[in-house]
Amino acid sequence: MTNETEKPKSRARRQASSKKKVLNPAASLIEALKFISVAQKKAGPTGVQFCQVRQNWAIASDGIVTAAFPVQEDLEACPHTLQLTAALSKVGEDLSITQLNENALAVSSGDFRALVPCVGFDEVPVPEADSPCADIDNRVKEALASVAGLATDGANSATYAAVLLQAGSAVATNGAALLEAWHGIDLPPGLLLPKSAVMAIVKSKLDLVRFGFSHSSATFFFENGAFIKTQLYGERYPNYQAVLHCDNLNPWPVPEDFFRAIEAIEAFSPEGNVYFQDGAIFSMLRKDDATTYKIEGLPDGMGFQIKNLNLVKKAFEKVHFEKQENKAYFFGGNVRGAIMGLDLKQPEPFDPDKDIPF
């Protein structure tokens, strides 16, 4: 029996949700511009602000990293990359891109019209990609992502500024911690990649498929033909294997609440260090003044920088603390590493130019 007083259910919400989302007609070009923006900046020389769009490619270079992405648009211009991206993001269902002259593009959509500055092709030099010579896959990307956090842009030494890519693995260090991640692919030895290039590769959502190199560069090709090329550091990487070597290695699972304890007392550590003593983690070396977190299974008389522990957190699943060497060896998934302990006689941050035994 129907209740005559019952009100009919509204279908307005369902009708509203059935509306199709209008795609930006510039979506594919925006995707290309965002991909190559890894080699662009808001300010600086012309070459780092303007890109080339020609022969169905968008390509940009900052002198170190070069990025290229295929496009459908039949343009022959060198527009300001970030301004063109901003203009395209404002368009509606209709879009018109008109090349007014060598110095300007007009982007029009409905009542909106933007003028995007351009320069000549001779002002935006871009190098060609290295010829592909080997198949690779996302294992390389994953290995680079696993270690890149330890590399430091602008470091005085390439050892600390670069990620080493080689046959089988990728390696990085900041001087106090070191990570090696396995990818299992045969590659040339000693490729020292700038961190900016590594991050560009890692952040791309496209699948890696091919690789090419020369004595001074390396190129990583993606599934749709897009590529990232980078210049290489010319220095030789130190013998990092010696840092990871330990006799009678016996790693044990890290206590379940280890990093919870680190997080809990971090705000109470004036020097950014933690110390192990008496079945607890201390925020300061002086016990009477310290904040503590009880946790079993840690060796008395060792200390570490919190920043470095957090940088290796994802790989810190099994650990072997070696007090005689004042070092911890650890493993997690396809990654292994080592981290130096603090000198408790003088608990100060490590100087990477002195303290890692390379």
C-alpha positions in Angstrom: 0.0 0.0 0.0 1.3 3.5 -0.9 1.5 6.2 1.7 -0.3 9.1 0.0 1.5 11.6 2.2 4.9 10.4 1.3 6.7 12.9 -0.9 8.4 11.8 -4.1 12.1 11.5 -4.0 14.0 14.3 -5.8 16.1 13.3 -8.8 17.8 16.6 -9.1 21.1 15.4 -7.6 21.2 12.5 -10.0 20.5 14.7 -13.0 23.3 17.1 -12.0 25.8 14.4 -11.6 25.0 13.0 -15.0 26.4 16.1 -16.7 29.6 15.3 -18.6 32.7 17.2 -17.6 33.9 19.4 -20.5 37.5 18.6 -21.4 39.9 21.5 -22.0 40.7 21.4 -25.7 44.2 22.4 -24.8 44.7 19.5 -22.3 47.2 17.6 -24.4 49.3 20.7 -25.0 49.2 21.6 -21.4 50.4 18.1 -20.5 53.3 18.6 -22.9 54.2 22.0 -21.4 54.1 20.7 -17.9 56.4 17.9 -18.8 59.0 20.2 -20.3 58.7 22.7 -17.5 61.2 20.7 -15.5 63.8 22.5 -17.7 62.2 26.0 -17.3 62.2 28.8 -14.7 60.1 31.9 -14.1 63.1 34.2 -14.4 66.6 34.0 -15.8 68.2 33.7 -19.3 66.0 33.5 -22.3 66.6 29.8 -22.8 65.2 28.8 -19.4 62.0 30.8 -19.9 61.1 30.0 -23.5 60.7 26.7 -25.3 60.5 25.5 -28.8 57.3 24.2 -30.3 58.0 22.8 -33.8 57.4 19.8 -36.0 54.8 18.5 -33.5 57.2 18.6 -30.6 57.5 20.8 -27.5 61.1 20.9 -26.2 63.0 22.9 -23.6 66.4 23.0 -22.1 68.1 24.8 -19.2 71.6 23.7 -20.3 71.7 20.7 -17.9 68.3 19.1 -18.4 66.5 18.9 -21.7 62.8 17.7 -21.9 60.7 17.0 -25.0 57.1 15.9 -25.5 55.1 15.2 -28.7 52.2 17.5 -29.5 49.4 17.6 -32.1 49.5 21.4 -32.6 51.0 22.5 -35.8 53.0 25.5 -34.4 56.4 26.9 -35.2 57.3 29.2 -32.4 59.3 29.8 -29.2 56.7 30.9 -26.7 57.2 31.7 -23.0 56.5 28.3 -21.5 54.9 29.3 -18.2 52.8 32.1 -19.7 51.5 29.8 -22.5 50.6 27.2 -19.9 48.8 29.9 -17.9 46.9 31.1 -20.9 45.8 27.6 -22.0 44.6 26.8 -18.5 42.0 29.6 -18.8 40.3 28.5 -22.1 36.8 27.1 -22.3 35.2 24.7 -24.9 36.6 26.6 -27.9 40.2 27.4 -28.5 42.2 29.3 -31.1 46.0 29.7 -31.1 47.2 32.2 -33.7 50.8 33.0 -34.5 50.7 36.7 -34.9 54.4 37.1 -35.6 57.8 35.9 -34.4 57.3 37.7 -31.1 53.8 36.8 -30.1 51.1 34.1 -30.0 47.4 34.9 -29.4 45.4 32.4 -27.3 41.7 33.0 -27.7 38.6 31.3 -26.1 35.2 33.0 -26.0 35.7 36.5 -24.4 39.3 35.6 -23.3 42.3 36.6 -25.3 45.9 36.3 -24.1 49.1 37.5 -25.9 52.0 35.2 -25.2 55.5 36.5 -25.9 57.8 34.6 -28.2 61.5 34.8 -29.3 63.4 33.6 -32.2 64.6 29.9 -32.5 68.3 31.0 -32.4 67.6 32.3 -28.9 66.4 28.9 -27.6 69.1 26.3 -28.5 68.1 22.7 -27.6 70.4 19.7 -27.9 69.3 16.5 -29.6 68.6 13.3 -27.7 71.2 10.5 -27.4 70.4 7.6 -29.7 68.5 4.9 -27.8 70.7 1.8 -27.3 69.0 -0.3 -24.6 65.6 -1.2 -23.2 64.8 -0.1 -19.7 61.6 0.0 -17.6 60.2 1.6 -14.4 62.6 -0.4 -12.2 65.1 2.3 -13.0 62.7 5.0 -12.0 61.8 3.2 -8.8 65.5 2.8 -7.9 66.2 6.5 -8.6 63.3 7.5 -6.4 64.5 5.3 -3.6 67.8 7.0 -3.2 67.3 10.6 -4.6 66.4 12.1 -1.3 70.0 11.9 -0.1 71.4 13.9 -3.1 71.7 17.6 -2.5 71.3 20.2 -5.3 74.2 22.6 -5.3 76.5 20.5 -3.2 80.2 21.4 -3.7 81.1 17.8 -4.6 79.4 15.7 -7.3 79.4 12.8 -4.9 76.8 14.6 -2.8 75.0 16.4 -5.6 74.5 13.4 -7.9 72.8 10.0 -8.1 75.1 7.3 -9.4 73.3 5.1 -12.0 75.0 1.9 -13.1 74.4 -1.7 -14.0 72.1 -3.2 -11.5 71.7 -0.3 -9.0 71.4 3.4 -8.2 73.4 5.0 -5.3 73.3 8.3 -3.4 74.8 9.8 -0.3 74.7 13.0 1.7 77.9 12.2 3.5 76.3 10.8 6.7 74.0 8.3 5.1 74.2 6.1 1.9 71.6 4.2 0.0 71.8 1.7 -2.8 68.7 0.5 -4.7 68.6 -2.4 -7.0 67.0 -2.3 -10.4 68.6 -5.3 -12.1 69.1 -3.7 -15.6 72.4 -3.7 -17.4 73.5 -0.1 -17.9 76.9 1.6 -18.4 79.0 2.2 -15.3 79.6 5.5 -13.6 76.6 7.7 -14.8 76.5 10.6 -12.4 73.0 12.2 -12.8 72.2 15.7 -11.4 69.4 15.5 -8.9 67.3 17.9 -11.0 67.3 15.4 -13.8 66.6 12.5 -11.5 63.6 14.2 -10.0 62.2 15.1 -13.5 62.4 11.4 -14.4 60.9 10.2 -11.1 58.0 12.6 -11.2 56.9 11.7 -14.7 53.8 9.4 -14.7 54.9 7.9 -18.1 56.5 4.5 -18.3 60.3 4.4 -19.1 61.1 2.3 -22.2 64.5 3.1 -23.7 67.9 4.5 -22.8 70.7 6.2 -24.6 74.0 7.8 -23.6 77.3 9.5 -24.6 80.5 10.2 -22.7 78.8 13.4 -21.2 75.1 12.8 -21.3 72.2 10.3 -20.9 68.7 10.2 -22.3 65.7 8.5 -20.9 62.8 7.7 -23.3 59.2 7.3 -22.2 56.3 5.3 -23.7 54.9 8.1 -26.0 58.3 9.1 -27.4 58.9 11.9 -24.8 62.4 12.0 -23.4 64.5 13.7 -20.7 68.2 14.2 -21.5 70.7 15.2 -18.9 74.3 16.3 -18.8 76.5 14.0 -16.6 79.0 15.0 -13.9 82.5 14.2 -15.1 83.8 13.1 -11.6 84.5 9.5 -10.6 82.3 8.2 -7.9 84.1 7.0 -4.7 84.3 3.4 -3.7 81.0 3.3 -1.8 81.1 -0.5 -1.5 83.6 -0.1 1.4 81.0 1.9 3.3 78.5 -0.9 3.0 80.9 -3.7 3.9 80.6 -5.3 7.3 81.9 -8.7 8.6 79.4 -10.9 10.5 76.4 -8.8 9.5 73.3 -9.9 11.5 70.4 -7.5 10.8 67.2 -7.7 12.9 63.7 -6.2 12.3 63.6 -2.6 13.4 61.4 -2.2 16.5 57.8 -1.6 15.4 57.5 1.8 17.1 61.0 3.0 16.3 60.0 5.9 14.0 57.0 6.6 16.1 59.4 7.2 19.0 61.6 9.4 16.8 58.6 11.5 15.7 57.4 11.8 19.3 60.6 13.3 20.7 61.9 15.2 17.7 60.4 18.5 18.8 62.3 18.1 22.1 65.7 17.6 20.6 67.5 21.0 20.4 70.3 19.6 18.1 68.1 17.4 16.1 69.7 14.2 17.5 68.5 11.1 19.3 70.5 8.9 21.7 70.0 5.3 22.7 70.4 4.4 26.4 68.8 2.3 29.1 66.1 0.8 26.9 64.9 4.1 25.6 65.5 6.8 23.0 66.6 10.2 24.5 66.2 13.7 23.0 69.4 14.9 24.7 72.7 13.3 25.8 72.2 14.5 29.3 69.6 12.2 30.7 68.2 14.5 33.4 67.2 17.1 30.8 66.0 14.7 28.1 62.6 13.7 26.8 62.4 9.9 26.5 60.5 7.1 24.7 60.9 3.6 26.0 61.8 1.1 23.3 63.6 -2.2 23.6 66.2 -3.7 21.3 68.5 -0.7 20.7 72.2 -0.6 21.6 73.2 1.6 24.5 75.7 4.3 23.7 74.8 5.2 20.1 73.2 8.4 18.7 72.0 9.6 15.2 70.8 12.7 13.5 67.0 12.6 13.2 67.1 14.2 9.7 69.2 11.4 8.3 67.1 8.6 10.0 64.0 10.1 8.3 65.7 10.2 4.9 66.4 6.5 5.0 63.1 5.6 6.8 61.5 3.6 3.9 64.5 1.3 3.7 65.0 1.0 7.5 63.2 -2.4 7.9 66.1 -4.6 9.2 69.1 -3.1 10.9 72.5 -4.1 12.2 74.0 -1.6 14.7 77.8 -1.8 14.7 79.1 0.1 17.7 82.8 -0.4 17.0 82.3 1.3 13.6 79.7 3.8 15.0 77.5 2.8 12.1 74.2 1.2 11.3 73.6 -1.1 8.3 70.0 -1.5 7.1 67.9 -3.2 4.5 64.4 -2.8 3.1 62.9 -4.3 -0.1 65.4 -3.7 -2.9 67.4 -1.1 -0.9 70.3 -1.4 1.4 72.3 1.4 3.2 74.4 2.6 6.0 74.2 5.6 8.3 76.9 7.0 10.5 76.3 7.5 14.2 77.2 10.6 16.2 80.5 11.0 17.9 79.1 11.1 21.5 82.3 12.7 22.7 81.3 15.7 20.6 77.7 15.3 19.4 77.6 17.7 16.4 76.3 17.3 12.9 78.7 15.5 10.6 80.8 17.3 8.1 80.4 15.3 4.9 83.7 16.3 3.6 85.5 14.7 6.6 83.3 12.1 8.2 82.4 9.5 5.5 85.3 7.1 4.9 85.3 7.3 1.0 
